[in-house]
Amino acid sequence: MTHKLDDFEPALAELEREDWFSGLEALAEEHGYYEPLGDKHVAAFIDAGPCLLVTFESFDEIVEGNRNREPRGFSMVRQHGWSHLSIISNGPSWFRDSRVYRYFDRLVDDGFFEDFEQVLFYGVHRGGYAATAFSVAAPGARILALRPVATLDPKVTFWDGRYRSDRRLNFNDRYGYAPDMIEAAAEAFVVFDPYETLDAMHGSLFNRPNATHLRTVALGDKVETGLDTLKALEPLMLAAMEGELNPQLFGEIYRPRHQNVPYLRMLLALTERQNKYALAKRICDHVLSKKDLPFFARRKEIAETKLRAVGPETA
């Protein structure tokens, strides 16, 4: 049973940063509550129904990735009557902040998560790290994490040269090493492109029995955008919340990529980088059998030239 908010009409699209946070505060206070967590983070809760979505995002990610300039969960509030707790940073953040810790401590002490029938933690990359790390506050919750980072502790992930200035943060105190924090979750789905090397290496660290890896070949570091384009992200979130997500269902939800031209362009680029000319030609043939697209016709000619040069045995 859902309890949709008929009057839930965010008007954030035209607002600049300061006014945007003010608008979010007014909206959250009307439908739940709003709480600053120090100078850099806020919590906005929308009370709408028995299923709770917990997301971790930054303001910049929200305004760049959503034409309505609203938190990821707002569409789920409108469409499915979910409650939504959004932890939002004013700038890039790993959510390694004692005020965020204390906030989740208080939610645990108040039994906040126990009021909901299902709880889903969601985040992308930095937010994926936070979604997995803070999920420990809600034992039995489910997790959908896209490109999550496991830790920036240089003793563990010395091979990741990104975010060098952020390594001064402590990833070893409370809510620290994300793969350990998922142990109390009912299920954790870790989504990444296996050919995006550093993302895949972080993903491999989430190796607990309750973790399932879902691989999005050719989406690179644009997993959320790609899934949105394929209209696959909302079905994945629904299935994860309802406890129905598994690799087989993921395959069905993800299958429309075979007919999606932007995805096929990304897949073609991947096969070309890997010098898989026969596969590149098959991709072009597949597209050209349905549409006359000059780009794929040109790439097919290049693939055929490469195939003639290397011979069938090495293609």
matplotlib code that plots the C-alpha trace (Angstrom):
import matplotlib.pyplot as plt

x = [0.0, 1.3, 0.5, 1.3, 1.5, -0.9, 0.5, 4.2, 5.3, 8.9, 9.8, 13.6, 14.4, 15.1, 16.8, 20.5, 22.5, 21.5, 17.9, 17.8, 18.7, 16.1, 13.5, 14.4, 14.1, 10.6, 9.5, 10.9, 9.5, 6.0, 6.2, 8.6, 11.6, 14.9, 18.1, 21.5, 24.3, 27.1, 28.1, 28.4, 25.6, 21.8, 19.2, 15.8, 13.1, 9.8, 7.3, 5.1, 4.7, 6.0, 9.0, 12.0, 14.6, 17.9, 20.1, 23.4, 24.1, 25.8, 24.1, 26.3, 25.4, 21.7, 21.7, 23.9, 22.1, 18.4, 16.5, 14.2, 17.2, 15.7, 17.1, 17.0, 14.3, 11.7, 10.4, 9.9, 7.9, 5.6, 5.3, 5.4, 4.6, 8.0, 9.3, 12.7, 15.6, 18.1, 21.6, 22.9, 26.3, 27.0, 30.0, 31.8, 31.8, 32.6, 30.2, 33.1, 31.8, 31.2, 27.9, 26.7, 27.8, 25.9, 22.8, 22.7, 23.5, 20.4, 18.3, 19.3, 18.6, 15.2, 14.3, 13.7, 14.4, 12.2, 9.1, 9.4, 8.5, 11.4, 14.5, 16.7, 20.1, 21.1, 24.1, 26.6, 30.4, 31.0, 27.3, 27.7, 30.4, 28.2, 25.1, 27.1, 28.9, 25.8, 23.6, 24.9, 22.5, 19.5, 20.1, 18.0, 18.0, 18.8, 21.5, 21.8, 25.2, 26.5, 30.3, 30.8, 34.3, 35.2, 37.7, 40.4, 42.7, 46.0, 47.0, 44.1, 43.5, 47.1, 46.4, 43.8, 45.5, 42.3, 41.3, 44.8, 43.8, 40.9, 43.2, 43.7, 40.2, 39.9, 38.3, 39.1, 36.9, 33.1, 31.1, 34.5, 35.4, 32.3, 32.6, 32.4, 29.4, 27.2, 27.3, 24.0, 22.2, 19.6, 21.2, 23.7, 23.8, 27.1, 26.8, 29.9, 31.4, 34.0, 36.1, 36.3, 39.4, 39.4, 35.6, 35.9, 38.7, 36.7, 33.6, 35.5, 36.2, 32.5, 32.8, 30.5, 28.0, 25.1, 26.7, 25.8, 27.8, 25.8, 28.0, 27.2, 29.6, 30.3, 28.7, 32.1, 31.9, 28.5, 26.5, 23.7, 23.3, 23.4, 20.8, 18.6, 18.9, 17.9, 15.0, 16.4, 17.3, 13.8, 12.9, 16.1, 15.3, 11.8, 13.0, 15.7, 13.2, 10.8, 13.4, 13.0, 16.3, 18.7, 21.1, 18.4, 16.0, 18.8, 19.5, 15.9, 15.8, 19.1, 18.2, 16.8, 20.4, 20.7, 18.2, 19.6, 21.8, 23.7, 24.5, 25.6, 27.9, 29.6, 29.8, 31.3, 33.9, 34.8, 35.3, 37.4, 39.7, 40.1, 40.8, 37.8, 37.1, 34.8, 32.6, 32.7, 31.5, 28.6, 27.5, 27.5, 25.6, 23.0, 22.4, 22.4, 19.9, 17.4, 18.5, 20.6, 23.1, 26.2, 28.3, 27.8, 28.3, 31.7, 32.7, 31.8, 34.1, 36.9, 36.2, 36.2, 39.5, 41.1, 39.8, 41.4, 44.6, 44.9, 43.2, 40.3, 42.4, 43.5, 40.3]
y = [0.0, 3.4, 6.9, 9.3, 12.9, 14.6, 18.0, 17.0, 19.5, 20.6, 23.9, 23.7, 23.7, 27.4, 28.0, 28.8, 27.1, 29.1, 29.5, 25.8, 24.7, 27.1, 25.7, 22.2, 23.2, 24.6, 21.5, 19.1, 21.0, 20.8, 17.0, 15.8, 17.6, 19.3, 19.3, 20.9, 18.6, 21.1, 23.5, 21.0, 18.5, 18.5, 15.8, 16.2, 13.7, 13.3, 11.2, 9.5, 5.7, 2.5, 2.0, 4.3, 5.2, 6.6, 8.5, 10.3, 13.0, 16.3, 19.5, 19.6, 16.0, 16.8, 19.9, 18.3, 15.0, 15.9, 18.4, 19.1, 19.7, 17.6, 14.7, 11.3, 9.9, 12.6, 10.8, 7.7, 9.7, 10.9, 7.7, 5.1, 6.7, 6.0, 7.9, 9.5, 10.5, 12.4, 13.3, 16.1, 17.7, 21.3, 20.3, 17.0, 14.8, 11.3, 12.0, 11.4, 13.9, 13.4, 15.3, 12.9, 10.0, 11.5, 12.0, 8.3, 7.3, 9.3, 7.6, 4.2, 5.3, 6.6, 3.4, 5.4, 2.7, 0.2, 2.3, 1.2, -2.1, -1.9, 0.3, 0.8, 2.6, 4.1, 6.1, 6.6, 6.5, 8.8, 8.4, 4.7, 4.6, 6.4, 4.2, 1.1, 2.5, 3.9, 0.9, -0.6, 1.7, -0.2, -4.0, -5.9, -3.0, -3.5, -1.6, -0.5, 1.1, 2.3, 2.4, 2.5, 3.1, 0.7, 3.0, 5.6, 4.1, 4.0, 0.8, -0.9, 0.9, 2.2, 1.3, 4.1, 7.3, 9.4, 11.8, 12.0, 15.1, 13.2, 10.5, 12.7, 11.8, 9.0, 5.9, 3.7, 5.0, 4.8, 3.9, 3.4, 0.4, 0.0, -3.7, -4.5, -2.2, -4.2, -7.4, -6.7, -5.8, -8.2, -7.8, -5.5, -4.9, -3.4, -2.1, -1.3, -1.6, -4.4, -2.6, 0.5, -0.8, 1.1, 0.9, -2.9, -3.2, -1.3, -3.4, -6.6, -5.7, -6.0, -9.7, -10.6, -13.4, -11.0, -8.9, -9.4, -7.8, -6.5, -5.6, -2.8, -3.4, -0.2, 2.3, 3.2, 5.9, 7.0, 4.1, 6.1, 8.2, 5.1, 3.3, 6.4, 6.6, 3.0, 3.6, 0.8, 2.6, 3.0, -0.6, -1.6, 0.5, -0.9, -4.5, -3.9, -2.3, -5.2, -7.8, -9.2, -8.1, -10.8, -11.3, -12.8, -9.9, -7.5, -9.1, -8.6, -5.0, -4.2, -6.0, -2.9, -1.8, -4.1, -1.7, 1.5, 3.4, 5.6, 2.4, 0.6, 3.5, 3.1, -0.7, -0.2, 2.2, -0.4, -3.2, -0.9, 0.0, -3.7, -4.4, -6.8, -6.1, -9.0, -8.0, -4.4, -5.5, -7.5, -4.5, -2.3, -5.0, -5.2, -1.5, -1.2, -4.0, -1.7, 1.8, 3.5, 5.4, 6.7, 6.6, 2.8, 2.3, 4.1, 2.1, -1.1, -0.2, 0.4, -2.9, -4.8, -3.1, -4.1, -7.7, -8.0, -6.7, -9.0, -12.1, -14.1, -16.1, -13.0, -11.0]
z = [0.0, -0.9, 0.4, -2.4, -1.6, -4.0, -3.2, -3.5, -6.2, -5.8, -7.4, -7.4, -11.1, -11.4, -8.1, -7.6, -4.8, -1.7, -2.8, -3.7, -0.2, 1.2, -1.2, -0.1, 3.5, 3.0, 1.1, 3.6, 6.6, 4.9, 4.3, 7.0, 8.3, 7.4, 9.5, 8.8, 9.7, 10.1, 7.4, 4.5, 4.8, 5.3, 5.9, 4.2, 5.1, 3.1, 5.0, 2.4, 3.0, 4.5, 2.1, 2.8, 0.2, 1.7, -0.8, -0.6, -3.2, -3.7, -4.8, -8.0, -8.9, -8.5, -10.7, -13.3, -13.6, -13.2, -15.3, -12.3, -10.1, -7.4, -5.3, -6.9, -4.6, -5.3, -8.4, -6.3, -3.8, -6.5, -8.5, -5.8, -2.5, -1.0, 2.0, 1.3, 3.4, 1.4, 2.8, 0.6, 0.6, -0.5, -2.7, -3.2, -0.1, 1.1, 4.1, 6.5, 9.0, 12.7, 12.5, 9.9, 12.1, 15.1, 13.0, 12.1, 15.6, 16.7, 14.0, 15.4, 19.0, 18.0, 16.1, 13.0, 10.5, 12.4, 11.4, 7.7, 6.1, 3.6, 3.5, 0.5, 0.6, -2.8, -4.0, -6.8, -6.4, -3.4, -2.6, -3.2, -0.6, 1.9, 1.0, 1.8, 4.8, 6.6, 5.7, 8.9, 10.8, 9.4, 9.7, 7.2, 4.7, 1.0, -0.9, -4.5, -5.0, -8.3, -8.7, -4.9, -3.5, -0.7, 1.0, 0.3, 3.0, 1.1, 2.9, 1.2, -2.1, -2.8, -6.4, -6.8, -7.8, -7.8, -5.0, -3.5, -1.5, 0.1, 1.5, 4.6, 5.6, 8.1, 6.6, 9.5, 12.3, 12.6, 9.5, 7.8, 5.6, 3.4, 2.6, 6.4, 6.9, 4.5, 6.6, 8.3, 5.1, 3.6, 0.2, -1.4, -5.2, -6.4, -10.0, -12.1, -15.5, -15.3, -18.0, -15.8, -14.0, -10.7, -10.3, -10.8, -8.3, -5.7, -6.5, -6.1, -2.4, -1.7, -1.5, 1.4, 1.0, 0.8, -2.0, -5.7, -8.5, -11.5, -14.4, -16.9, -19.8, -21.8, -19.5, -18.1, -15.4, -16.5, -15.0, -13.5, -16.6, -18.9, -16.8, -16.8, -20.6, -20.9, -18.5, -16.4, -13.2, -11.8, -12.4, -10.7, -7.7, -7.5, -7.7, -5.1, -2.7, -3.1, -2.6, -6.1, -7.7, -8.9, -11.8, -14.0, -13.5, -13.9, -17.3, -18.3, -17.2, -18.8, -22.1, -24.0, -24.4, -27.4, -29.2, -27.8, -30.3, -27.8, -25.8, -28.9, -29.8, -26.4, -26.8, -30.3, -28.9, -26.3, -28.8, -31.0, -28.1, -27.4, -31.2, -31.3, -35.0, -35.7, -32.7, -33.9, -37.3, -35.8, -33.8, -36.9, -38.8, -36.0, -36.1, -39.8, -40.2, -38.4, -39.3, -42.0, -39.8, -41.6, -38.4, -38.1, -41.9, -41.6, -38.5, -40.3, -43.2, -40.7, -39.0, -42.2, -43.2, -39.9, -40.3, -43.7, -42.3, -39.3, -40.8, -39.3, -36.9, -34.9, -35.2]

ax = plt.figure().add_subplot(projection="3d")
ax.plot(x, y, z, "-o")
ax.set_aspect("equal")
plt.show()
